[in-house]
Amino acid sequence: MTGSAALSRRAIPWSHWLTAVRPATLLAAVAPVLVGAAAAGSVEERFRPLVFAATLAAAVLLQIGTNLANDLFDFERGADTAERLGPPRVTQSGLIPPERVRLGMFLSFGAALAIGVYLLFAGGWPILVIGVLSIVAGVAYTGGPWPLGYHGLGDLMVFVFFGLVAVVGTYYLQAETVSATAFLVAVPVGLLVTAILVVNNLRDIETDRRAGKRTLAVRLGEQATRVQYVLLVLVPYACVPALLLVDASIWVGLAWLTLPIALMLSRGVLLGATGTGLNAVLKRTAQLDFAFGALLALGLLL
């Protein structure tokens, strides 16, 4: 048995898989589901517990599949090297062989599709379209013949699929209809989810540029990307009052309790946090996204 064959067949420690799925980023999959379900409960007075649980599980599995796809395809395209400043990528660092990461990606997306069969019966053909497009987007971010992330479209993809589609899709699964409220609450959540990606790309501007990965951050440059991050983090708070126009409770203002965190993160980025210092910003941005979403969801229900 060759060394590479032995490596591919050995048992992979769970700690390595935990590194691969990037737990901190999974909060980005939870917040949209919480907000979408809460909005449906507030406006339509409908809540389907089993559908909610299935939606949440599918969203997390889609995020895991996307994370594994990014880990694998960035390695195969040469974007991940020993010079990487972010948390370790398991394929590049040799913690998990590429074929195992690929299998994990397929299993994650496959499990999401299996849950999607139930959601298809719960929500009809629109859910099939959403599910298939979400998987395609997760793979196409760094994979395929024309990866979106390598052509500056990653930010838009994240905003659309992990923000708008996730929130409005959850609302639809609960209420079997959509409303203006669904779209209004989706915007701030989508902006904060996108901010997570922007921090990641800000940190990796130099290594991505050398690897030919033309993210939006590479195209805009460092200073403009820092401003982009601040806008993505702060504009959601300006969106909250707009919810009062669709008869939302004044309690949606609970989301404003997270503003000090947003201001702290914005200050750090504007003052020039760089390299590995941005890893902590990325983690806290994911936590901000979840906290904002959870408090917004609570405010919608009160």
N, C-alpha and C positions, 0 to 999 in steps of 0.2 A: 504493500500500500504506500503510495507516494505521500510526501508531507502535506501537500495541498488537499489530497483526498482525506487524509486523517483529520485535517483541520475542519473540513466541511462536515465530517460525521461526528465530531465530538459534541458532547452536551454543552449547550450554551448557558452560562449562568444567568439567572433571572435578572441580576443586576445589570448585565449587558443589554438585555432586552428593555429594561427600564430606561436606560440611557437612550436607546434607539427610539422609543416612542415619545420621549421628551414630555414628561408629565406636566411641566409648567405650562406648555402650550395647549393642553387639553381643556383648560379653563375657557379658552376661546371658543370651544365647541359647545360648552354648557350654557354660557350667557345668552346666546341667541334663542335657545330653546326655552329657557326660563322666561324671557321677555315675551316671546311669541305666544306662549301658553297663557301667561298672565294677561296679555292684551285681549286674547280671545275670551278669557274668563270675565274680564271687566266689561267688554262691549257686548258680547253675545251671551254672556252668562252660561257658558258651556265649558265643561272640563271632563276630558276622557282620560282617566288615570292610566289605563293600559297603553293607550295611544301615546300618551306623554312619555311613559317609560321606554317604549319602543323607539320613539323619536330621539330621545336623549341617547340611548345606546347606539343607534345608527349614526348619530352626529359624532359621537366620540370615536367610533370605529372608522368613520371617514377621515377624521383628523389623524388617527394613528396611521392609516393607510397612506395618507398624504405625506406624513413625516417620514415614513419608511421609504416612500418613492423618492423624496428629495434626497435622503441620505444615499440611496443607491445611485440615482442618476447624476447627482453632482459629482460623485466619485468617478463614475464612468466617463464623464465629460471633462474631468481634470480640474473641476472648480474647487474641490476639497483637497488640500495638500497639508503638509506638515506645518505650513505657515498660518494655518487657520487660527483665528483669535477666539472663535466661539467655543461653546462646549464641545466635547469630542463627538465626532461622527463615527459610528461603529464600523462602517465599511472602510473608510479611509484609514482608521487606526488599527484595523485588523481584529477588532474585538468579535465581530461576527462576519463570516464569509459572505460575499455578495449573493450567492445562490440562496442562502438562508434568509437574508434580508428581502430578497425578491419573493421568496415563499411567504414570509410574514406579511408582505404587502398584499399579495394575492388573497391570503387568508383573511386579512382585515377587511378588504373590499368585498370579499365573498360573504363574510358574516354580515356586513352592512346590507348587501343585496338580499340575503336571506330574511333579515328583519324587514327589509323593504317589501317583501311579498305580503307580509301582514299589513303593512302600511298602505300598500296598493289597494287592498280590499277595504281599508278604512277610509281612504281618500280618493280612490279612483285614478284614472290615467294621468292627471297632472303630477301625481307623486312619482309615477314611473319616469316621466320626463325629467323631473327634478333629480331623482336618484341617479339616473344614467349620466346626466350632464355634470353632476357633482363629482362622480368618479372620474369622468373624462378630464374635468378641470384639475382634479387632484394629481392625476398622472401627467397632464400636459403642462403643469407648472414648470417642471424641470425635465420631463421626458418627451419622447416623440420626436418627429422630424423638425418641429419648430416650437421649442419650449417657450412658453409665455414669459416665464421669469427671466429668460436670457434676452428677451426683446423689450423689456421695460413695461410689460403688461401685468406683472405679478400683483402690483398694488390694486389695480382695477379688478382682477380676478378675485382677490381676497375680499374686497369690499362687496362685490356682487354676490359671491357664493357663501361666504362665511358670515355675511351681514344680512343683506336684503333677502336672499333666497332662504337662508336658514330661519330668519324671523318670520317672514311672510308664509313660508311653507309650514312652519309649526302652527301658526295661526290658522291656516287653512285646514290642517289636519284636525284641529280641535273644533272649529266652527263650521267647516265645509263651505266657507265663503271667505272673502277678504274685505277689508275696510280701509279707510284712510288712516285710521289709527295704526293698523299693521305696518303700513309704509313709514309713517312718522316715527314710530319707535325703532324701526329697523335702521334708520339712518345713523343715529348716534352710536348704536351698537356696532354697525359696520365700520364706522370711522375709527373706533377704538381697537377693533380687531386688526384693521389695517395698520394702525400705529405699531403693533407688535412686529409686523413684517418690516416696517420702515426702520425700526431700531436695529434689527438683524442686518438689513442691507447697508445701513449707515456704518456699522462696525466693519463690514466686509468690503467696503468700497475698493480698497487697494487690491486685495487678493482677487476680488471678482473682476476688476479691470484687467489684471494680468492674465486671468484665465479666459478672457473674452466673454464673460457673463455681463451683459449690458443691462443690468437692472435699472430701474428708474433712478435710484440713488446714484449710480455711476453716471447716468446721463445728466442729472441735475447738478451734481457736485455736492461736496460736503456741506457747505453753508446753507444752500437751498434745501437740502434734505433735513437739516436740523429745523429749519422753519416749517417744513412740511410736517414733521413730527409734532411740533408744538400746536399747529393748527388742528391736526387730527385728534390730539388729546383734549384741546380746550373747546373746540366748536360743539362737541356733544352737549356741553352745559348750556349753550345758547339754544339748542334744539328743545330742551325740556319744556320751557314756557309755551312752545308752540302746541304742546299736547293739550293745553287748556282750551285751545280753539276747537277741539273735538270732544269737549266735555269730560276730559280726564280729571280725576280728583287732584286737588292741590297737593296731595300726598306724593305725587310723582317728584316733587321737589326734594324728596329724600335722597335722590341720586346726587344732589348737590353736596351732600356730606362728604363725598369723595374728592371734591374740588381741591382741598389742600394737598392731597397726594398728587393730583394732576399738575398743580403748580410747582411742587417740589421736583417732579420728574422733568417738567419743561425747563425749569431753571438749570438743572444739571446738564441737560442736553445743550441748551443755549450757551452755557459757560464752557463747553468744550469737552465733555466726557468722551473718551476715545477708547479704542481697542477693547481689552478685556473689561474695562470699567463699564462698558455698555451691556455686558452680560447681565449685571444686576438690574440695569434699567429695563432690559427686555423682560426679565422675570417679574418685576414690579408692574410693568405695563400690563402684562397678562392678568395680574392680580387686580389691577385697577379696572380692567375691562369686566372681570367677573363681579367685583364689588359694585360697580356702577350698574351693571345689568341686574344683579340681585336686588338692589335697593329700588331700581326703577320698576322691576316686577312687583315688589312688595307695594310700592306706591300706587300702582295700577289697580291692585286688588283691594286697597283700603277705601 
